[in-house]
């Protein structure tokens, strides 16, 4: 693990952090981890017992999060 970490550090030093993030998929993984954290903030457990209802409950949570995300995106307009 240590040698692998040292290899990663050398790679980042040589090519740069931005290229490493794109090559390794780090940015995508970080965004997924952040989104899953937000989903867990809505509750750790599903209330429904039936699988189909659990799916519906999870889809509802995702819809709520998407709504919050849409509220936070600024609307820009071209002036001129």
VENLINDA-V685452 format. One record per backbone hydrogen bond with DSSP energy under -1.0 kcal/mol. CO is the residue of the C=O (numbers start at 1). NH is the residue of the N-H. E is the energy in kcal/mol with one decimal. If there is no record, write none. Layout:
BEGIN
((CO | NH | E) (CO | NH | E))
END
This chain:
BEGIN
((1 | 5 | -2.4) (2 | 6 | -2.4) (3 | 7 | -2.3) (4 | 8 | -2.1) (5 | 9 | -2.4) (6 | 10 | -2.3) (7 | 11 | -2.3) (8 | 12 | -2.7) (9 | 13 | -2.4) (10 | 14 | -2.2) (11 | 15 | -2.8) (12 | 16 | -2.1) (16 | 20 | -1.9) (17 | 21 | -2.5) (18 | 22 | -1.9) (19 | 23 | -2.7) (20 | 24 | -2.9) (21 | 25 | -1.3) (21 | 26 | -1.1) (25 | 29 | -2.2) (26 | 30 | -2.7) (27 | 31 | -2.2) (28 | 32 | -2.2) (29 | 33 | -2.4) (30 | 34 | -2.2) (31 | 35 | -2.3) (32 | 36 | -2.6) (33 | 37 | -1.9) (34 | 38 | -1.9) (35 | 39 | -2.2) (36 | 40 | -2.2) (37 | 41 | -1.4) (39 | 42 | -1.0) (40 | 43 | -1.4) (50 | 54 | -2.2) (51 | 55 | -2.4) (52 | 56 | -2.0) (53 | 57 | -2.5) (54 | 58 | -2.5) (55 | 59 | -2.5) (56 | 60 | -1.9) (57 | 61 | -1.9) (58 | 62 | -2.3) (59 | 63 | -2.2) (60 | 64 | -2.2) (61 | 65 | -2.4) (62 | 66 | -2.6) (63 | 67 | -2.0) (64 | 68 | -2.2) (65 | 69 | -2.5) (66 | 70 | -2.4) (67 | 71 | -1.8) (68 | 72 | -1.2))
END
